[in-house]
Every structure is written in C-alpha cells, then in structure tokens.
Amino acid sequence: MGASGARVPLSRRHPWLLPAAMWLHRLRRWLRWRVDERRGRVRWASSYGVTLPERLQRHSSLLLRELGETEMWMQHNKVVNLRLASRHTDGLLIRPGETFSFNKVVGSCTHRKGYVEGMRLSGGRAVPGVGGGICQLANLIHWMVLHSPLTVTERSEHSFDPFPDNGRVLPWGVGCSIVWNYVDLVVRNDTGVTFQLLTRVGERHLAGELRSSAPLPVSYHVAARDEAFERRGDEVWRSNQIWRTSIDRRTGVVVGEELVKTNRARVLYPVADEMLTAPDPGAGRIGISR
C-alpha cells in the first residue's frame, strides 16, 4: 500500500519484475485479440478507402522541437519512424461497430521494418528506442477523435510533464503513451456513420484529418481549464482538466459539456515562482477547434 492507501503494483515495488510483467501483459492482450476476433466480440478497423466527403477536424504538429543538441538526432530519427507509422493509418476507415487499435494497425516497430532509434520517454527522460516518436502520431489521432462522437475506450498518458510549453498549440494532458503491445490507444465507433483517418508527414509537420461519410449535427471544442502548478516539497506538480463542449452546427448553440480527463503529473523542468498558483477555474485555457 502507498501512503494514500492505494495498492502499489508489484512491478513498481520490485522493478526487476517489470520485464516479466510486460511480457505477461503483451501475451494476455494478444490472446484477447485472438479470442475477441474468433468469437466476434470486436470488429477491428482494418480497411482503407477513398477520401470521405466530410472533414470534421484537421491538425498539424511540428516534427522537430528546439530541445538540447543531444536530443536532436533522436528527433530526426523520429521523423523516419513517423513516415513509416503514418502510412498504416492514412486512409483507414472506422466503420459503424468497428474498433480502432493503434497498436493493431501500426504493428510492432522493429529494425526489420525500417524503424530506427528515435526519442522515447522513459521515467520522464528522453531516451533512444527503436520506433521512438510514434506517440506523436497517436497524439494527433487522439486530438482529432476528441472532436467527434467516437468513443475512446483505452488511452494512457505519460506520467511526467517533461518539456515546457514553448510553442505548444494543444492543451497539456491530451497526449498518449504507446508501447507495443503494452500500452495502446483504442477507439470504438458506436455511431451509424463511417469515419476516416488521413495522416501524412510533410517537410516540417505531421498532418492529419478526421473525415466522415455524412455531416454531423454537432461540432466540438476541446480546451484545458483550471491550469495550475503547485510546489510540493522539492517537487512541482502540474494539474488541469480537459473539457469538451458540443455545439449545434445549425444554430451555434452549446448543447452539451463534459469533463474528458483530470490530469496531474510531476514537472521535470524549471518552473518560475510566478507560475506557481492555486487552481483557478477558467485560467490558462488552451484549445483549438476547427
């Protein structure tokens, strides 16, 4: 048990058990995939098609961020990995009743498939790893999905806030962590409309669109609220809430609002004293909707 009474996982109390725990988790997920497919419990999105007519959301993110010189080579390699991974998601259809799994669509990122050592976050640090950087593609897809009625059934974020907000255009706390086949982004289509992912790597940006086979009655605006940095002893912790607002496309009237996620993570970069504040509803909102 931890100080708060929560049970601490065995692999965290005994880190040497982590490789075995991850192997068991991967085996369990692989077996679940096979059983779900054979028994018809899940229909996995796996087909591609021509571009659907309705664009719901588009977004692009910089491929290279200004970090330390020791990390730049990993960022350049990350672009190689993103080019390979984005080909698997480009044009993918998520039909009614189907489920999209990032790991199932992209697959294992190995040297044999052309992936190289890119930037991965491990324990809050940027370290090299084969296939590193594909989380940026998962981040892009998750952000676009938040602007649709698709249901996110599985998502795991990084447990640290490793980089300051220089140039950030998306709210902190909407990113994803991806580890084959241990941590995944899974999205289910519970509607009667077909959706489609378009993803590509350009000269400077990773770009994406989410499209649909028919227009939707509402649009969505996603934003962060209650942004706060708090010092706890020698550590600084960041927190916020991610909210989604539904807007009637015909009238422009707000028809719904929901709390998507409450985030809290330890900050790994210096934070100026003037940024240390108590939570303030409505402060520091960041959000983009198109």
Protein Blocks (a to p, Z undefined) as FASTA:
>chain_A
ZZkopacdfklmmmmlmmmmmmmmmmmmmmmmmmmmmnomaccdfbdcdddfbdfbdcdd
dfbdcddfklmmmmmmmmmmmmmmmmmmgopacdehiacdfklmnopadfknopacdddd
eehiacddehihjlmmmmmmmmmmmmccbdcfbdcddfbdfbccehiabdehiaccdddd
fbccddddfbfbdcdddddddfkbccdddddfbdcfbdcddddehiacddehjbccdddd
dddddddfklopafbdcdfbdcddddfbdcdfklpccddehiaiacddZZ
